[in-house]
Amino acid sequence: MSKLTHFNQSGEAHMVDVGEKAITQRTAVTEGYIEMQPETLKLVIEGGHKKGDVLSIARIAGIMASKKTADLIPLCHPLPITHVEINLSAEIDRNRIRCQTTVKTNGQTGVEMEALNATQVALLTIYDMCKAVDRGMVIQSVRLLEKDGGKSGHWQRT
C-alpha cells in the first residue's frame, strides 16, 4: 500500500506539490444513489413537485459543486475543469435515483474529488427539495467508478 500523500515527513498535513507533474487529460466517473418512498419518486419523475424540476436543479447544483471543491476540501488544488456531466436516472424498481457524474480537466492532478463532490451535492439537493414529503430518504454508495490520466493511469472499479 502507498503512503498517504497529504502528510509530510513530520506527519503534518500539507498540500501536495504537483508543480513537477505532467499536464495530462484527467477524467473521473462517480456514482451515488438516493432511496426514497415510491410516492416521492413518482412526484420527482412526473415533475409534480411544487418547488420545480427537482432533477434539473440537482444537476445544476452538482455542476456548481464540482467547481467549488477546492473551497470545501482543505488540501484540494483548484482546477480548471473542462467538462462536467451529471446523469440522474430513476430506478423505479428500487425506489431510488442514481447519479452518475463525469468530470474532466487537463491538469497536473486528478478530478476524483470534484466528481465525488458533484455527486454528493446533486443527491443532497434532491434530499433538500423533497424532505418536506419524505424525511427518510437515504443517500448511499457514493463512490469512484473510474479514473484516467496522470502517472497512475487508468483505474476502474471491478
Kinemage of the C-alpha trace (Angstrom):
@kinemage 1
@onewidth
@group {chain A} dominant
@subgroup {mainchain}
@vectorlist {calphas} color= white
{ca met a 1} P 0.000 0.000 0.000
{ca ser a 2} L 1.277 3.502 -0.843
{ca lys a 3} L 1.821 6.133 1.791
{ca leu a 4} L -0.666 8.921 2.391
{ca thr a 5} L 0.457 11.880 0.290
{ca his a 6} L -1.214 14.676 2.249
{ca phe a 7} L 1.227 14.355 5.161
{ca asn a 8} L 4.843 15.493 5.116
{ca gln a 9} L 7.772 13.586 6.672
{ca ser a 10} L 6.929 15.087 10.078
{ca gly a 11} L 3.341 13.864 9.861
{ca glu a 12} L 1.890 17.331 9.303
{ca ala a 13} L -0.917 17.899 6.799
{ca his a 14} L 0.195 19.704 3.655
{ca met a 15} L -0.900 20.362 0.099
{ca val a 16} L 0.870 18.023 -2.320
{ca asp a 17} L 3.254 19.812 -4.702
{ca val a 18} L 2.071 18.942 -8.198
{ca gly a 19} L 4.248 21.524 -9.936
{ca glu a 20} L 6.579 18.952 -11.492
{ca lys a 21} L 3.810 16.620 -12.664
{ca ala a 22} L 2.961 16.408 -16.349
{ca ile a 23} L -0.209 18.046 -17.607
{ca thr a 24} L -2.446 15.258 -18.877
{ca gln a 25} L -6.114 14.816 -19.614
{ca arg a 26} L -7.762 13.592 -16.415
{ca thr a 27} L -11.196 12.058 -16.047
{ca ala a 28} L -13.160 10.751 -13.084
{ca val a 29} L -16.523 8.980 -13.045
{ca thr a 30} L -18.519 8.587 -9.833
{ca glu a 31} L -21.929 7.382 -8.803
{ca gly a 32} L -24.308 7.537 -5.874
{ca tyr a 33} L -27.929 6.873 -5.033
{ca ile a 34} L -30.772 8.375 -3.065
{ca glu a 35} L -33.508 5.999 -1.930
{ca met a 36} L -36.980 7.338 -1.239
{ca gln a 37} L -40.596 6.367 -0.825
{ca pro a 38} L -42.292 5.272 -4.067
{ca glu a 39} L -44.665 8.254 -3.842
{ca thr a 40} L -41.725 10.650 -3.589
{ca leu a 41} L -40.023 9.107 -6.599
{ca lys a 42} L -43.254 9.368 -8.583
{ca leu a 43} L -43.552 13.043 -7.651
{ca val a 44} L -39.994 13.701 -8.863
{ca ile a 45} L -40.400 11.727 -12.100
{ca glu a 46} L -43.720 13.319 -13.016
{ca gly a 47} L -42.431 16.820 -12.304
{ca gly a 48} L -45.249 17.427 -9.836
{ca his a 49} L -43.069 18.943 -7.151
{ca lys a 50} L -44.166 22.459 -6.197
{ca lys a 51} L -40.501 23.574 -5.961
{ca gly a 52} L -39.922 22.832 -9.640
{ca asp a 53} L -37.941 20.352 -11.720
{ca val a 54} L -36.008 18.519 -8.995
{ca leu a 55} L -33.596 16.710 -11.301
{ca ser a 56} L -32.665 19.788 -13.345
{ca ile a 57} L -31.965 21.785 -10.202
{ca ala a 58} L -29.929 18.900 -8.731
{ca arg a 59} L -27.888 18.674 -11.949
{ca ile a 60} L -27.027 22.379 -11.839
{ca ala a 61} L -26.156 22.141 -8.120
{ca gly a 62} L -23.796 19.248 -8.838
{ca ile a 63} L -22.054 21.135 -11.627
{ca met a 64} L -21.621 24.153 -9.365
{ca ala a 65} L -20.293 21.939 -6.562
{ca ser a 66} L -17.633 20.392 -8.795
{ca lys a 67} L -16.233 23.883 -9.399
{ca lys a 68} L -16.182 24.708 -5.662
{ca thr a 69} L -14.418 21.566 -4.421
{ca ala a 70} L -11.149 23.297 -3.565
{ca asp a 71} L -13.115 25.747 -1.396
{ca leu a 72} L -14.585 22.876 0.633
{ca ile a 73} L -11.863 20.214 0.868
{ca pro a 74} L -8.846 21.845 2.554
{ca leu a 75} L -5.997 20.188 0.611
{ca cys a 76} L -7.575 20.031 -2.860
{ca his a 77} L -6.000 22.066 -5.631
{ca pro a 78} L -8.234 24.495 -7.547
{ca leu a 79} L -8.559 23.004 -11.019
{ca pro a 80} L -9.616 24.312 -14.427
{ca ile a 81} L -12.477 21.914 -15.062
{ca thr a 82} L -13.118 21.418 -18.763
{ca his a 83} L -16.269 19.287 -18.598
{ca val a 84} L -18.903 18.123 -16.104
{ca glu a 85} L -21.721 15.758 -16.987
{ca ile a 86} L -24.296 14.662 -14.442
{ca asn a 87} L -26.810 11.979 -15.351
{ca leu a 88} L -29.732 11.444 -12.998
{ca ser a 89} L -31.901 8.420 -13.658
{ca ala a 90} L -34.806 6.918 -11.773
{ca glu a 91} L -34.618 3.254 -10.819
{ca ile a 92} L -38.301 2.684 -10.169
{ca asp a 93} L -37.928 -0.976 -9.141
{ca arg a 94} L -35.510 0.093 -6.361
{ca asn a 95} L -37.248 3.366 -5.351
{ca arg a 96} L -34.158 5.434 -5.953
{ca ile a 97} L -32.417 7.892 -8.202
{ca arg a 98} L -28.941 7.174 -9.483
{ca cys a 99} L -26.486 9.989 -10.054
{ca gln a 100} L -23.514 9.365 -12.321
{ca thr a 101} L -21.000 12.176 -12.722
{ca thr a 102} L -18.113 12.590 -15.152
{ca val a 103} L -15.586 15.381 -14.627
{ca lys a 104} L -12.645 16.210 -16.916
{ca thr a 105} L -9.660 18.530 -16.848
{ca asn a 106} L -6.279 18.973 -18.447
{ca gly a 107} L -4.030 19.331 -15.458
{ca gln a 108} L -1.417 18.076 -13.040
{ca thr a 109} L -3.766 16.339 -10.621
{ca gly a 110} L -6.944 14.310 -10.891
{ca val a 111} L -10.602 15.257 -10.590
{ca glu a 112} L -11.847 12.423 -8.377
{ca met a 113} L -12.755 14.791 -5.552
{ca glu a 114} L -14.601 17.126 -7.917
{ca ala a 115} L -16.683 14.249 -9.276
{ca leu a 116} L -17.418 12.855 -5.804
{ca asn a 117} L -18.385 16.302 -4.541
{ca ala a 118} L -20.668 16.892 -7.528
{ca thr a 119} L -22.435 13.569 -6.960
{ca gln a 120} L -22.907 14.239 -3.246
{ca val a 121} L -24.285 17.734 -3.762
{ca ala a 122} L -26.642 16.656 -6.549
{ca leu a 123} L -28.058 13.981 -4.234
{ca leu a 124} L -28.202 16.403 -1.287
{ca thr a 125} L -30.148 18.817 -3.478
{ca ile a 126} L -32.714 16.118 -4.215
{ca tyr a 127} L -32.967 15.472 -0.479
{ca asp a 128} L -33.392 19.176 0.244
{ca met a 129} L -36.119 19.618 -2.337
{ca cys a 130} L -38.033 16.508 -1.243
{ca lys a 131} L -37.547 16.472 2.536
{ca ala a 132} L -40.935 18.084 3.185
{ca val a 133} L -42.628 14.940 1.874
{ca asp a 134} L -40.014 12.289 2.733
{ca arg a 135} L -37.509 12.827 5.544
{ca gly a 136} L -36.479 9.164 5.457
{ca met a 137} L -34.542 9.354 2.191
{ca val a 138} L -31.098 7.728 2.270
{ca ile a 139} L -28.042 8.820 0.294
{ca gln a 140} L -25.735 5.873 -0.226
{ca ser a 141} L -22.938 4.211 -2.160
{ca val a 142} L -21.225 7.387 -3.338
{ca arg a 143} L -18.045 6.081 -4.894
{ca leu a 144} L -15.454 6.376 -7.600
{ca leu a 145} L -16.173 4.138 -10.593
{ca glu a 146} L -13.270 5.069 -12.829
{ca lys a 147} L -10.369 7.489 -13.173
{ca asp a 148} L -7.965 8.061 -16.000
{ca gly a 149} L -4.859 10.141 -16.564
{ca gly a 150} L -1.710 11.013 -14.723
{ca lys a 151} L 1.155 8.811 -13.594
{ca ser a 152} L -1.128 6.119 -12.168
{ca gly a 153} L -3.040 5.850 -15.461
{ca his a 154} L -6.389 4.117 -15.684
{ca trp a 155} L -8.279 2.619 -12.738
{ca gln a 156} L -11.742 1.073 -12.841
{ca arg a 157} L -13.884 -0.439 -10.104
{ca thr a 158} L -14.408 -4.148 -10.665
